[in-house]
Amino acid sequence: DVDVIARVDLLIAQSEEMANQGDYFAAWELIQLAFEADADDAPMNRVRAKMAPRVAEFVGLLDRAEDAEAETRYAAALNNYLIAQDIYPASRICRIGIERVSLSVLHMAAEQMQANHL
């Protein structure tokens, strides 16, 4: 799809510009959006591989958060998102993850409270 290719190309360009300015975490978040749009895009994957070592700790925390969330270990997921957010406070990925996991925690707590009152 032409629109997807154009979007990926734009995100790559924006990501490279952020990296040139030294903002590797913002660059990573942009390249991650490109990855989500087209995981097979070769230029994007080259930029992603080049950038990964600079943001490895941050990305590792995000990966652990996503894994924990998938396993419904919401406290662990929240903890990893919060630690990642300490590394990059402006992180959109962290903010969205924290909001999503927090809602899951509240939902589980409400279900548990309801079950205890039956």
A tleap script that builds the chain and sets N, CA, C and O, in Angstrom:
source leaprc.protein.ff14SB
mol = sequence {
  NASP VAL ASP VAL ILE ALA ARG VAL ASP LEU
  LEU ILE ALA GLN SER GLU GLU MET ALA ASN
  GLN GLY ASP TYR PHE ALA ALA TRP GLU LEU
  ILE GLN LEU ALA PHE GLU ALA ASP ALA ASP
  ASP ALA PRO MET ASN ARG VAL ARG ALA LYS
  MET ALA PRO ARG VAL ALA GLU PHE VAL GLY
  LEU LEU ASP ARG ALA GLU ASP ALA GLU ALA
  GLU THR ARG TYR ALA ALA ALA LEU ASN ASN
  TYR LEU ILE ALA GLN ASP ILE TYR PRO ALA
  SER ARG ILE CYS ARG ILE GLY ILE GLU ARG
  VAL SER LEU SER VAL LEU HIE MET ALA ALA
  GLU GLN MET GLN ALA ASN HIE CLEU
}
set mol.1.N position { 0.844 -1.179 0.000 }
set mol.1.CA position { 0.000 0.000 0.000 }
set mol.1.C position { 0.892 1.245 0.000 }
set mol.1.O position { 1.805 1.367 0.816 }
set mol.2.N position { 0.619 2.144 -0.905 }
set mol.2.CA position { 1.413 3.356 -1.085 }
set mol.2.C position { 1.382 4.228 0.174 }
set mol.2.O position { 2.394 4.821 0.543 }
set mol.3.N position { 0.233 4.303 0.824 }
set mol.3.CA position { 0.112 5.117 2.033 }
set mol.3.C position { 0.999 4.589 3.150 }
set mol.3.O position { 1.617 5.368 3.876 }
set mol.4.N position { 1.064 3.279 3.290 }
set mol.4.CA position { 1.902 2.679 4.331 }
set mol.4.C position { 3.372 2.971 4.047 }
set mol.4.O position { 4.123 3.333 4.954 }
set mol.5.N position { 3.779 2.815 2.796 }
set mol.5.CA position { 5.166 3.078 2.419 }
set mol.5.C position { 5.523 4.539 2.686 }
set mol.5.O position { 6.597 4.826 3.215 }
set mol.6.N position { 4.644 5.450 2.329 }
set mol.6.CA position { 4.887 6.877 2.558 }
set mol.6.C position { 4.983 7.169 4.049 }
set mol.6.O position { 5.838 7.945 4.476 }
set mol.7.N position { 4.114 6.555 4.840 }
set mol.7.CA position { 4.132 6.759 6.299 }
set mol.7.C position { 5.435 6.226 6.893 }
set mol.7.O position { 6.058 6.898 7.715 }
set mol.8.N position { 5.847 5.044 6.493 }
set mol.8.CA position { 7.086 4.450 7.001 }
set mol.8.C position { 8.277 5.328 6.620 }
set mol.8.O position { 9.145 5.589 7.452 }
set mol.9.N position { 8.321 5.784 5.366 }
set mol.9.CA position { 9.420 6.642 4.924 }
set mol.9.C position { 9.486 7.934 5.736 }
set mol.9.O position { 10.571 8.382 6.107 }
set mol.10.N position { 8.330 8.530 6.012 }
set mol.10.CA position { 8.275 9.749 6.813 }
set mol.10.C position { 8.757 9.483 8.236 }
set mol.10.O position { 9.530 10.266 8.788 }
set mol.11.N position { 8.307 8.387 8.825 }
set mol.11.CA position { 8.722 8.050 10.183 }
set mol.11.C position { 10.220 7.770 10.258 }
set mol.11.O position { 10.872 8.138 11.235 }
set mol.12.N position { 10.766 7.122 9.236 }
set mol.12.CA position { 12.215 6.880 9.194 }
set mol.12.C position { 12.963 8.211 9.163 }
set mol.12.O position { 13.921 8.410 9.909 }
set mol.13.N position { 12.521 9.112 8.302 }
set mol.13.CA position { 13.177 10.419 8.186 }
set mol.13.C position { 13.106 11.185 9.502 }
set mol.13.O position { 14.097 11.768 9.941 }
set mol.14.N position { 11.939 11.182 10.127 }
set mol.14.CA position { 11.779 11.868 11.405 }
set mol.14.C position { 12.657 11.218 12.477 }
set mol.14.O position { 13.275 11.909 13.287 }
set mol.15.N position { 12.702 9.905 12.473 }
set mol.15.CA position { 13.502 9.177 13.441 }
set mol.15.C position { 14.984 9.507 13.278 }
set mol.15.O position { 15.681 9.761 14.260 }
set mol.16.N position { 15.454 9.502 12.050 }
set mol.16.CA position { 16.864 9.822 11.802 }
set mol.16.C position { 17.187 11.245 12.223 }
set mol.16.O position { 18.276 11.507 12.734 }
set mol.17.N position { 16.257 12.165 12.016 }
set mol.17.CA position { 16.473 13.554 12.436 }
set mol.17.C position { 16.576 13.642 13.965 }
set mol.17.O position { 17.443 14.338 14.493 }
set mol.18.N position { 15.698 12.943 14.660 }
set mol.18.CA position { 15.753 12.938 16.131 }
set mol.18.C position { 17.073 12.332 16.617 }
set mol.18.O position { 17.680 12.836 17.562 }
set mol.19.N position { 17.510 11.261 15.975 }
set mol.19.CA position { 18.785 10.628 16.335 }
set mol.19.C position { 19.946 11.583 16.086 }
set mol.19.O position { 20.874 11.654 16.892 }
set mol.20.N position { 19.903 12.316 14.977 }
set mol.20.CA position { 20.953 13.295 14.676 }
set mol.20.C position { 21.011 14.390 15.726 }
set mol.20.O position { 22.069 14.973 15.964 }
set mol.21.N position { 19.874 14.673 16.355 }
set mol.21.CA position { 19.815 15.671 17.416 }
set mol.21.C position { 20.172 15.071 18.773 }
set mol.21.O position { 20.210 15.779 19.779 }
set mol.22.N position { 20.433 13.766 18.798 }
set mol.22.CA position { 20.823 13.101 20.037 }
set mol.22.C position { 19.666 12.601 20.870 }
set mol.22.O position { 19.877 12.118 21.983 }
set mol.23.N position { 18.448 12.703 20.366 }
set mol.23.CA position { 17.275 12.234 21.113 }
set mol.23.C position { 16.925 10.818 20.640 }
set mol.23.O position { 15.973 10.608 19.888 }
set mol.24.N position { 17.726 9.859 21.106 }
set mol.24.CA position { 17.588 8.479 20.630 }
set mol.24.C position { 16.293 7.815 21.087 }
set mol.24.O position { 15.764 6.946 20.393 }
set mol.25.N position { 15.784 8.213 22.241 }
set mol.25.CA position { 14.545 7.600 22.722 }
set mol.25.C position { 13.356 8.039 21.872 }
set mol.25.O position { 12.508 7.220 21.520 }
set mol.26.N position { 13.292 9.318 21.544 }
set mol.26.CA position { 12.226 9.799 20.650 }
set mol.26.C position { 12.381 9.160 19.273 }
set mol.26.O position { 11.393 8.791 18.638 }
set mol.27.N position { 13.622 9.032 18.819 }
set mol.27.CA position { 13.883 8.395 17.529 }
set mol.27.C position { 13.401 6.948 17.551 }
set mol.27.O position { 12.818 6.466 16.580 }
set mol.28.N position { 13.650 6.257 18.668 }
set mol.28.CA position { 13.216 4.858 18.782 }
set mol.28.C position { 11.695 4.762 18.711 }
set mol.28.O position { 11.157 3.888 18.032 }
set mol.29.N position { 11.007 5.654 19.407 }
set mol.29.CA position { 9.546 5.586 19.404 }
set mol.29.C position { 8.990 5.813 17.994 }
set mol.29.O position { 7.998 5.193 17.613 }
set mol.30.N position { 9.619 6.692 17.227 }
set mol.30.CA position { 9.179 6.910 15.845 }
set mol.30.C position { 9.460 5.679 14.984 }
set mol.30.O position { 8.619 5.275 14.180 }
set mol.31.N position { 10.632 5.090 15.152 }
set mol.31.CA position { 10.958 3.911 14.354 }
set mol.31.C position { 10.083 2.732 14.767 }
set mol.31.O position { 9.797 1.854 13.952 }
set mol.32.N position { 9.664 2.709 16.010 }
set mol.32.CA position { 8.755 1.656 16.467 }
set mol.32.C position { 7.385 1.795 15.783 }
set mol.32.O position { 6.756 0.794 15.439 }
set mol.33.N position { 6.936 3.020 15.593 }
set mol.33.CA position { 5.685 3.241 14.856 }
set mol.33.C position { 5.823 2.748 13.416 }
set mol.33.O position { 4.894 2.162 12.860 }
set mol.34.N position { 6.990 2.992 12.820 }
set mol.34.CA position { 7.239 2.506 11.455 }
set mol.34.C position { 7.240 0.978 11.441 }
set mol.34.O position { 6.710 0.361 10.517 }
set mol.35.N position { 7.832 0.377 12.462 }
set mol.35.CA position { 7.873 -1.085 12.560 }
set mol.35.C position { 6.461 -1.655 12.653 }
set mol.35.O position { 6.152 -2.664 12.019 }
set mol.36.N position { 5.610 -1.011 13.440 }
set mol.36.CA position { 4.230 -1.471 13.588 }
set mol.36.C position { 3.452 -1.332 12.272 }
set mol.36.O position { 2.539 -2.112 12.002 }
set mol.37.N position { 3.815 -0.343 11.465 }
set mol.37.CA position { 3.138 -0.145 10.179 }
set mol.37.C position { 3.594 -1.169 9.144 }
set mol.37.O position { 2.792 -1.660 8.349 }
set mol.38.N position { 4.900 -1.489 9.160 }
set mol.38.CA position { 5.442 -2.447 8.184 }
set mol.38.C position { 6.726 -3.054 8.725 }
set mol.38.O position { 7.812 -2.507 8.534 }
set mol.39.N position { 6.596 -4.178 9.394 }
set mol.39.CA position { 7.734 -4.833 10.044 }
set mol.39.C position { 8.760 -5.356 9.050 }
set mol.39.O position { 9.883 -5.670 9.443 }
set mol.40.N position { 8.405 -5.458 7.773 }
set mol.40.CA position { 9.307 -6.014 6.768 }
set mol.40.C position { 10.072 -4.960 5.974 }
set mol.40.O position { 10.837 -5.301 5.072 }
set mol.41.N position { 9.875 -3.691 6.295 }
set mol.41.CA position { 10.537 -2.629 5.553 }
set mol.41.C position { 12.041 -2.652 5.837 }
set mol.41.O position { 12.467 -2.431 6.971 }
set mol.42.N position { 12.842 -2.921 4.800 }
set mol.42.CA position { 14.295 -3.081 4.969 }
set mol.42.C position { 14.990 -1.807 5.468 }
set mol.42.O position { 15.779 -1.897 6.408 }
set mol.43.N position { 14.737 -0.628 4.887 }
set mol.43.CA position { 15.403 0.583 5.394 }
set mol.43.C position { 15.056 0.855 6.867 }
set mol.43.O position { 15.922 1.249 7.648 }
set mol.44.N position { 13.813 0.646 7.231 }
set mol.44.CA position { 13.404 0.855 8.618 }
set mol.44.C position { 14.134 -0.117 9.534 }
set mol.44.O position { 14.585 0.266 10.613 }
set mol.45.N position { 14.254 -1.372 9.112 }
set mol.45.CA position { 14.930 -2.362 9.937 }
set mol.45.C position { 16.416 -2.063 10.097 }
set mol.45.O position { 16.997 -2.372 11.137 }
set mol.46.N position { 17.039 -1.467 9.084 }
set mol.46.CA position { 18.443 -1.056 9.205 }
set mol.46.C position { 18.589 0.051 10.239 }
set mol.46.O position { 19.487 0.003 11.080 }
set mol.47.N position { 17.715 1.042 10.181 }
set mol.47.CA position { 17.744 2.148 11.150 }
set mol.47.C position { 17.467 1.610 12.553 }
set mol.47.O position { 18.121 1.998 13.521 }
set mol.48.N position { 16.507 0.728 12.643 }
set mol.48.CA position { 16.130 0.136 13.938 }
set mol.48.C position { 17.308 -0.633 14.546 }
set mol.48.O position { 17.585 -0.500 15.738 }
set mol.49.N position { 17.992 -1.427 13.738 }
set mol.49.CA position { 19.123 -2.207 14.221 }
set mol.49.C position { 20.286 -1.302 14.643 }
set mol.49.O position { 20.968 -1.574 15.631 }
set mol.50.N position { 20.498 -0.242 13.897 }
set mol.50.CA position { 21.567 0.709 14.204 }
set mol.50.C position { 21.298 1.450 15.517 }
set mol.50.O position { 22.223 1.739 16.276 }
set mol.51.N position { 20.039 1.749 15.770 }
set mol.51.CA position { 19.657 2.522 16.941 }
set mol.51.C position { 19.516 1.673 18.217 }
set mol.51.O position { 19.697 2.185 19.321 }
set mol.52.N position { 19.201 0.409 18.070 }
set mol.52.CA position { 18.879 -0.458 19.208 }
set mol.52.C position { 19.915 -0.430 20.331 }
set mol.52.O position { 19.527 -0.360 21.497 }
set mol.53.N position { 21.207 -0.480 20.034 }
set mol.53.CA position { 22.172 -0.479 21.149 }
set mol.53.C position { 22.115 0.782 22.013 }
set mol.53.O position { 22.410 0.726 23.207 }
set mol.54.N position { 21.744 1.900 21.428 }
set mol.54.CA position { 21.690 3.165 22.176 }
set mol.54.C position { 20.506 3.226 23.143 }
set mol.54.O position { 20.509 4.009 24.093 }
set mol.55.N position { 19.501 2.396 22.892 }
set mol.55.CA position { 18.284 2.432 23.710 }
set mol.55.C position { 17.974 1.058 24.307 }
set mol.55.O position { 16.833 0.778 24.676 }
set mol.56.N position { 18.986 0.212 24.397 }
set mol.56.CA position { 18.775 -1.198 24.765 }
set mol.56.C position { 18.081 -1.368 26.107 }
set mol.56.O position { 17.157 -2.175 26.219 }
set mol.57.N position { 18.498 -0.636 27.120 }
set mol.57.CA position { 17.875 -0.799 28.446 }
set mol.57.C position { 16.403 -0.407 28.398 }
set mol.57.O position { 15.551 -1.111 28.942 }
set mol.58.N position { 16.109 0.697 27.759 }
set mol.58.CA position { 14.734 1.182 27.615 }
set mol.58.C position { 13.874 0.156 26.881 }
set mol.58.O position { 12.773 -0.175 27.321 }
set mol.59.N position { 14.391 -0.343 25.756 }
set mol.59.CA position { 13.651 -1.314 24.946 }
set mol.59.C position { 13.460 -2.626 25.707 }
set mol.59.O position { 12.404 -3.251 25.616 }
set mol.60.N position { 14.469 -3.036 26.449 }
set mol.60.CA position { 14.347 -4.248 27.263 }
set mol.60.C position { 13.232 -4.126 28.289 }
set mol.60.O position { 12.474 -5.070 28.508 }
set mol.61.N position { 13.136 -2.967 28.913 }
set mol.61.CA position { 12.066 -2.732 29.888 }
set mol.61.C position { 10.697 -2.762 29.213 }
set mol.61.O position { 9.746 -3.321 29.757 }
set mol.62.N position { 10.598 -2.163 28.035 }
set mol.62.CA position { 9.324 -2.186 27.305 }
set mol.62.C position { 8.949 -3.614 26.924 }
set mol.62.O position { 7.790 -4.012 27.036 }
set mol.63.N position { 9.935 -4.375 26.475 }
set mol.63.CA position { 9.674 -5.782 26.119 }
set mol.63.C position { 9.193 -6.572 27.328 }
set mol.63.O position { 8.246 -7.352 27.231 }
set mol.64.N position { 9.850 -6.367 28.468 }
set mol.64.CA position { 9.430 -7.081 29.694 }
set mol.64.C position { 8.040 -6.643 30.126 }
set mol.64.O position { 7.244 -7.458 30.593 }
set mol.65.N position { 7.749 -5.361 29.970 }
set mol.65.CA position { 6.414 -4.862 30.319 }
set mol.65.C position { 5.354 -5.515 29.440 }
set mol.65.O position { 4.318 -5.963 29.933 }
set mol.66.N position { 5.615 -5.567 28.142 }
set mol.66.CA position { 4.651 -6.163 27.217 }
set mol.66.C position { 4.474 -7.654 27.478 }
set mol.66.O position { 3.358 -8.170 27.416 }
set mol.67.N position { 5.567 -8.343 27.767 }
set mol.67.CA position { 5.482 -9.777 28.076 }
set mol.67.C position { 4.666 -10.010 29.341 }
set mol.67.O position { 3.803 -10.887 29.377 }
set mol.68.N position { 4.940 -9.225 30.377 }
set mol.68.CA position { 4.207 -9.371 31.638 }
set mol.68.C position { 2.727 -9.066 31.435 }
set mol.68.O position { 1.864 -9.757 31.975 }
set mol.69.N position { 2.446 -8.046 30.666 }
set mol.69.CA position { 1.050 -7.683 30.396 }
set mol.69.C position { 0.339 -8.816 29.654 }
set mol.69.O position { -0.808 -9.140 29.962 }
set mol.70.N position { 1.013 -9.410 28.689 }
set mol.70.CA position { 0.415 -10.520 27.931 }
set mol.70.C position { 0.121 -11.717 28.835 }
set mol.70.O position { -0.790 -12.501 28.570 }
set mol.71.N position { 0.905 -11.842 29.903 }
set mol.71.CA position { 0.711 -12.943 30.858 }
set mol.71.C position { -0.187 -12.523 32.025 }
set mol.71.O position { -0.272 -13.234 33.026 }
set mol.72.N position { -0.848 -11.389 31.904 }
set mol.72.CA position { -1.719 -10.780 32.927 }
set mol.72.C position { -1.007 -10.581 34.267 }
set mol.72.O position { -1.633 -10.636 35.325 }
set mol.73.N position { 0.288 -10.354 34.212 }
set mol.73.CA position { 1.059 -9.987 35.407 }
set mol.73.C position { 1.172 -8.457 35.388 }
set mol.73.O position { 2.212 -7.884 35.063 }
set mol.74.N position { 0.048 -7.830 35.753 }
set mol.74.CA position { -0.071 -6.394 35.577 }
set mol.74.C position { 0.846 -5.586 36.482 }
set mol.74.O position { 1.339 -4.538 36.064 }
set mol.75.N position { 1.091 -6.032 37.698 }
set mol.75.CA position { 1.990 -5.293 38.588 }
set mol.75.C position { 3.403 -5.257 37.991 }
set mol.75.O position { 4.056 -4.214 38.004 }
set mol.76.N position { 3.865 -6.382 37.476 }
set mol.76.CA position { 5.188 -6.436 36.853 }
set mol.76.C position { 5.219 -5.561 35.603 }
set mol.76.O position { 6.199 -4.855 35.361 }
set mol.77.N position { 4.162 -5.605 34.819 }
set mol.77.CA position { 4.092 -4.778 33.610 }
set mol.77.C position { 4.155 -3.302 33.981 }
set mol.77.O position { 4.921 -2.538 33.394 }
set mol.78.N position { 3.354 -2.909 34.949 }
set mol.78.CA position { 3.327 -1.516 35.383 }
set mol.78.C position { 4.695 -1.084 35.885 }
set mol.78.O position { 5.166 0.004 35.554 }
set mol.79.N position { 5.332 -1.928 36.679 }
set mol.79.CA position { 6.658 -1.625 37.203 }
set mol.79.C position { 7.655 -1.379 36.069 }
set mol.79.O position { 8.418 -0.414 36.115 }
set mol.80.N position { 7.653 -2.234 35.063 }
set mol.80.CA position { 8.579 -2.068 33.942 }
set mol.80.C position { 8.278 -0.816 33.121 }
set mol.80.O position { 9.202 -0.127 32.688 }
set mol.81.N position { 7.011 -0.516 32.905 }
set mol.81.CA position { 6.666 0.717 32.190 }
set mol.81.C position { 7.126 1.946 32.983 }
set mol.81.O position { 7.634 2.906 32.404 }
set mol.82.N position { 6.947 1.911 34.303 }
set mol.82.CA position { 7.343 3.051 35.129 }
set mol.82.C position { 8.856 3.245 35.140 }
set mol.82.O position { 9.337 4.378 35.099 }
set mol.83.N position { 9.605 2.153 35.194 }
set mol.83.CA position { 11.066 2.258 35.150 }
set mol.83.C position { 11.504 2.794 33.786 }
set mol.83.O position { 12.395 3.639 33.709 }
set mol.84.N position { 10.890 2.313 32.725 }
set mol.84.CA position { 11.209 2.813 31.380 }
set mol.84.C position { 10.876 4.299 31.273 }
set mol.84.O position { 11.603 5.065 30.640 }
set mol.85.N position { 9.783 4.693 31.892 }
set mol.85.CA position { 9.396 6.103 31.860 }
set mol.85.C position { 10.400 6.970 32.629 }
set mol.85.O position { 10.606 8.133 32.280 }
set mol.86.N position { 11.021 6.413 33.666 }
set mol.86.CA position { 12.075 7.149 34.363 }
set mol.86.C position { 13.257 7.426 33.431 }
set mol.86.O position { 13.899 8.471 33.533 }
set mol.87.N position { 13.539 6.498 32.532 }
set mol.87.CA position { 14.632 6.671 31.574 }
set mol.87.C position { 14.263 7.729 30.538 }
set mol.87.O position { 15.085 8.577 30.191 }
set mol.88.N position { 13.034 7.676 30.049 }
set mol.88.CA position { 12.565 8.624 29.029 }
set mol.88.C position { 11.179 9.126 29.424 }
set mol.88.O position { 10.168 8.564 29.001 }
set mol.89.N position { 11.131 10.190 30.239 }
set mol.89.CA position { 9.850 10.687 30.774 }
set mol.89.C position { 8.817 11.086 29.719 }
set mol.89.O position { 7.618 11.031 29.990 }
set mol.90.N position { 9.251 11.481 28.536 }
set mol.90.CA position { 8.304 11.905 27.503 }
set mol.90.C position { 7.755 10.740 26.685 }
set mol.90.O position { 7.068 10.963 25.689 }
set mol.91.N position { 8.043 9.517 27.081 }
set mol.91.CA position { 7.675 8.349 26.300 }
set mol.91.C position { 6.166 8.196 26.129 }
set mol.91.O position { 5.419 8.066 27.099 }
set mol.92.N position { 5.746 8.215 24.876 }
set mol.92.CA position { 4.344 7.963 24.547 }
set mol.92.C position { 4.010 6.487 24.786 }
set mol.92.O position { 2.933 6.159 25.284 }
set mol.93.N position { 4.945 5.605 24.426 }
set mol.93.CA position { 4.733 4.169 24.611 }
set mol.93.C position { 4.517 3.858 26.089 }
set mol.93.O position { 3.619 3.091 26.437 }
set mol.94.N position { 5.334 4.449 26.960 }
set mol.94.CA position { 5.180 4.218 28.402 }
set mol.94.C position { 3.852 4.763 28.913 }
set mol.94.O position { 3.140 4.090 29.659 }
set mol.95.N position { 3.524 5.990 28.505 }
set mol.95.CA position { 2.277 6.608 28.977 }
set mol.95.C position { 1.073 5.758 28.603 }
set mol.95.O position { 0.197 5.513 29.432 }
set mol.96.N position { 1.032 5.314 27.363 }
set mol.96.CA position { -0.091 4.486 26.915 }
set mol.96.C position { -0.096 3.147 27.645 }
set mol.96.O position { -1.153 2.671 28.058 }
set mol.97.N position { 1.072 2.538 27.808 }
set mol.97.CA position { 1.169 1.266 28.533 }
set mol.97.C position { 0.737 1.399 29.979 }
set mol.97.O position { 0.018 0.545 30.497 }
set mol.98.N position { 1.172 2.466 30.635 }
set mol.98.CA position { 0.805 2.700 32.036 }
set mol.98.C position { -0.704 2.873 32.161 }
set mol.98.O position { -1.329 2.303 33.056 }
set mol.99.N position { -1.282 3.659 31.265 }
set mol.99.CA position { -2.737 3.864 31.304 }
set mol.99.C position { -3.483 2.551 31.086 }
set mol.99.O position { -4.433 2.243 31.807 }
set mol.100.N position { -3.056 1.791 30.103 }
set mol.100.CA position { -3.724 0.528 29.769 }
set mol.100.C position { -3.601 -0.478 30.919 }
set mol.100.O position { -4.590 -1.095 31.313 }
set mol.101.N position { -2.392 -0.640 31.453 }
set mol.101.CA position { -2.169 -1.606 32.533 }
set mol.101.C position { -2.882 -1.161 33.808 }
set mol.101.O position { -3.434 -1.989 34.533 }
set mol.102.N position { -2.871 0.128 34.080 }
set mol.102.CA position { -3.570 0.637 35.270 }
set mol.102.C position { -5.061 0.320 35.201 }
set mol.102.O position { -5.667 -0.060 36.203 }
set mol.103.N position { -5.647 0.478 34.019 }
set mol.103.CA position { -7.059 0.127 33.856 }
set mol.103.C position { -7.286 -1.366 34.089 }
set mol.103.O position { -8.293 -1.759 34.677 }
set mol.104.N position { -6.361 -2.183 33.633 }
set mol.104.CA position { -6.466 -3.632 33.854 }
set mol.104.C position { -6.370 -3.966 35.338 }
set mol.104.O position { -7.101 -4.822 35.837 }
set mol.105.N position { -5.465 -3.288 36.039 }
set mol.105.CA position { -5.316 -3.504 37.488 }
set mol.105.C position { -6.606 -3.106 38.198 }
set mol.105.O position { -7.095 -3.839 39.057 }
set mol.106.N position { -7.155 -1.954 37.843 }
set mol.106.CA position { -8.402 -1.500 38.475 }
set mol.106.C position { -9.547 -2.455 38.167 }
set mol.106.O position { -10.360 -2.753 39.041 }
set mol.107.N position { -9.613 -2.933 36.938 }
set mol.107.CA position { -10.664 -3.866 36.548 }
set mol.107.C position { -10.548 -5.166 37.354 }
set mol.107.O position { -11.549 -5.684 37.850 }
set mol.108.N position { -9.340 -5.681 37.478 }
set mol.108.CA position { -9.122 -6.911 38.250 }
set mol.108.C position { -9.484 -6.706 39.719 }
set mol.108.O position { -10.091 -7.577 40.341 }
set mol.109.N position { -9.109 -5.550 40.272 }
set mol.109.CA position { -9.412 -5.258 41.671 }
set mol.109.C position { -10.921 -5.171 41.884 }
set mol.109.O position { -11.437 -5.661 42.889 }
set mol.110.N position { -11.623 -4.553 40.949 }
set mol.110.CA position { -13.077 -4.446 41.061 }
set mol.110.C position { -13.725 -5.819 40.992 }
set mol.110.O position { -14.649 -6.114 41.750 }
set mol.111.N position { -13.237 -6.664 40.076 }
set mol.111.CA position { -13.777 -8.030 39.979 }
set mol.111.C position { -13.531 -8.810 41.265 }
set mol.111.O position { -14.397 -9.550 41.731 }
set mol.112.N position { -12.352 -8.639 41.826 }
set mol.112.CA position { -12.009 -9.343 43.059 }
set mol.112.C position { -12.878 -8.874 44.225 }
set mol.112.O position { -13.337 -9.682 45.032 }
set mol.113.N position { -13.098 -7.566 44.306 }
set mol.113.CA position { -13.943 -7.018 45.366 }
set mol.113.C position { -15.378 -7.525 45.212 }
set mol.113.O position { -16.035 -7.874 46.194 }
set mol.114.N position { -15.848 -7.559 43.974 }
set mol.114.CA position { -17.199 -8.027 43.705 }
set mol.114.C position { -17.328 -9.509 44.073 }
set mol.114.O position { -18.330 -9.913 44.662 }
set mol.115.N position { -16.332 -10.312 43.732 }
set mol.115.CA position { -16.345 -11.742 44.053 }
set mol.115.C position { -16.317 -11.966 45.549 }
set mol.115.O position { -16.926 -12.915 46.044 }
set mol.116.N position { -15.621 -11.109 46.279 }
set mol.116.CA position { -15.528 -11.253 47.732 }
set mol.116.C position { -16.826 -10.873 48.429 }
set mol.116.O position { -17.067 -11.286 49.564 }
set mol.117.N position { -17.650 -10.100 47.767 }
set mol.117.CA position { -18.908 -9.668 48.377 }
set mol.117.C position { -20.096 -10.542 47.982 }
set mol.117.O position { -21.226 -10.269 48.388 }
set mol.118.N position { -19.853 -11.568 47.210 }
set mol.118.CA position { -20.953 -12.456 46.810 }
set mol.118.C position { -21.191 -13.551 47.818 }
set mol.118.O position { -22.080 -14.381 47.630 }
savepdb mol mol.pdb
quit
